[in-house]
Amino acid sequence: MTKLIVTAGPFTFDARLEEEAAPRTCAAFRAAMPYTGQIVHVRWSGEGVWIPLGDHDFGVGYENHTSHPAPGQIILYPGGISETEILLAYGGVAFASKMGQLAGNHFVTLTSGLENLMTLGNSVLWKGAHDIRFDFA
């Protein structure tokens, strides 16, 4: 099991790659590490923040995909009918875009700091974009 440290805004979370359930997605993400970006609040999906990635191609299809990630789960939407994105659920999420319901690959799970997720999400909602960084632990 590969452990990660995710730093989002002022918060640090321990995490793990879901390598058994999403091996191709994890391998593609691992190749991009350390990974940095900015999270903004979702538009359609509920209580989540996302990294918009436009037409970036991670070279993966669907695996371990869901439309309803639980708080602390991170999904990668590989693109198709909407733009590529990485989404972190901090509360209830029904993953969607202006095109309708989507499914993304659950490939990272936060394992500590979950008590800070709602505060992070509300901060992004009311204060705007926050930096996010994924590092190997």
C-alpha positions as CSV (number, residue, x, y, z in Angstrom):
1,M,0.0,0.0,0.0
2,T,1.4,3.4,-1.0
3,K,0.9,6.1,1.5
4,L,0.6,9.8,0.6
5,I,0.5,13.1,2.3
6,V,-2.1,15.5,0.9
7,T,-1.7,19.2,1.8
8,A,-4.8,21.2,0.9
9,G,-4.9,24.9,2.0
10,P,-3.8,24.9,5.7
11,F,-4.6,21.2,6.3
12,T,-2.5,18.1,6.0
13,F,-4.1,14.6,5.5
14,D,-2.6,11.2,5.4
15,A,-3.9,9.1,2.5
16,R,-3.4,5.9,0.5
17,L,-3.4,5.0,-3.1
18,E,-6.2,2.5,-3.9
19,E,-3.8,0.4,-6.0
20,E,-5.7,-2.9,-5.9
21,A,-9.0,-1.3,-7.0
22,A,-7.7,1.2,-9.5
23,P,-4.2,0.1,-10.6
24,R,-4.0,1.9,-13.9
25,T,-5.2,5.2,-12.4
26,C,-2.8,4.9,-9.5
27,A,0.1,4.2,-11.8
28,A,-0.7,7.2,-14.0
29,F,-1.0,9.4,-10.9
30,R,2.1,8.0,-9.4
31,A,4.0,9.0,-12.6
32,A,2.8,12.6,-12.1
33,M,4.0,12.8,-8.5
34,P,4.6,15.1,-6.7
35,Y,1.3,16.5,-7.9
36,T,0.3,20.1,-7.3
37,G,-2.7,22.1,-8.3
38,Q,-5.5,24.3,-7.1
39,I,-8.9,23.2,-5.8
40,V,-12.0,25.2,-6.4
41,H,-15.5,24.4,-5.2
42,V,-17.6,22.1,-7.4
43,R,-20.4,23.6,-9.5
44,W,-22.9,20.7,-9.8
45,S,-21.9,17.9,-7.5
46,G,-22.6,19.1,-4.0
47,E,-20.0,19.1,-1.2
48,G,-16.8,18.7,-3.0
49,V,-13.7,20.5,-4.4
50,W,-12.1,19.8,-7.7
51,I,-9.0,20.4,-9.7
52,P,-10.1,21.3,-13.3
53,L,-7.7,19.7,-15.8
54,G,-9.3,20.6,-19.2
55,D,-8.3,18.1,-21.8
56,H,-5.3,16.6,-19.8
57,D,-5.2,12.9,-20.6
58,F,-3.9,10.5,-17.9
59,G,-4.3,7.7,-20.4
60,V,-6.7,5.7,-18.3
61,G,-10.3,4.6,-18.7
62,Y,-12.9,3.7,-16.1
63,E,-11.9,1.5,-13.1
64,N,-13.3,1.5,-9.6
65,H,-15.6,4.3,-10.7
66,T,-18.4,5.9,-8.7
67,S,-20.8,8.8,-8.9
68,H,-21.1,9.0,-5.1
69,P,-17.7,9.3,-3.5
70,A,-17.7,9.3,0.3
71,P,-16.1,12.1,2.3
72,G,-12.4,11.7,2.1
73,Q,-12.4,9.8,-1.2
74,I,-10.7,11.3,-4.2
75,I,-11.8,10.4,-7.8
76,L,-10.3,11.0,-11.2
77,Y,-12.7,11.7,-14.1
78,P,-10.6,10.7,-17.1
79,G,-12.5,13.0,-19.5
80,G,-14.9,12.3,-22.2
81,I,-18.2,14.1,-22.1
82,S,-16.9,16.7,-19.6
83,E,-13.4,17.9,-18.9
84,T,-10.8,15.8,-17.0
85,E,-10.8,16.5,-13.3
86,I,-9.8,15.3,-9.8
87,L,-12.5,15.7,-7.2
88,L,-12.3,15.4,-3.4
89,A,-15.6,14.8,-1.6
90,Y,-15.9,16.6,1.8
91,G,-19.6,15.8,2.3
92,G,-22.4,14.5,0.1
93,V,-21.5,14.3,-3.6
94,A,-23.6,13.2,-6.6
95,F,-20.8,13.7,-9.2
96,A,-22.1,15.5,-12.2
97,S,-21.5,18.2,-14.8
98,K,-23.7,20.4,-17.0
99,M,-23.8,17.3,-19.3
100,G,-25.4,15.2,-16.4
101,Q,-24.2,12.5,-14.1
102,L,-20.6,11.4,-14.3
103,A,-18.5,8.6,-12.7
104,G,-14.9,9.0,-11.6
105,N,-12.2,6.5,-10.6
106,H,-11.8,6.3,-6.8
107,F,-8.0,6.1,-6.5
108,V,-7.1,7.9,-3.3
109,T,-8.6,7.7,0.2
110,L,-7.8,10.1,3.0
111,T,-7.0,8.2,6.2
112,S,-6.5,11.0,8.7
113,G,-7.7,14.6,9.2
114,L,-11.2,13.9,8.1
115,E,-12.5,16.2,10.8
116,N,-11.0,19.1,8.8
117,L,-12.8,18.2,5.5
118,M,-15.9,20.3,6.1
119,T,-13.8,23.3,7.2
120,L,-11.6,23.0,4.1
121,G,-14.7,22.7,1.8
122,N,-16.4,25.7,3.3
123,S,-13.2,27.7,3.1
124,V,-12.9,26.9,-0.6
125,L,-16.6,27.8,-1.1
126,W,-16.4,31.2,0.6
127,K,-12.7,32.2,0.1
128,G,-11.9,30.8,-3.3
129,A,-9.2,28.5,-4.7
130,H,-6.7,26.8,-2.4
131,D,-3.4,25.1,-3.3
132,I,-3.3,21.3,-3.0
133,R,-0.2,19.0,-3.1
134,F,0.2,15.3,-3.2
135,D,3.5,13.8,-2.0
136,F,4.7,10.3,-1.2
137,A,4.8,9.8,2.6
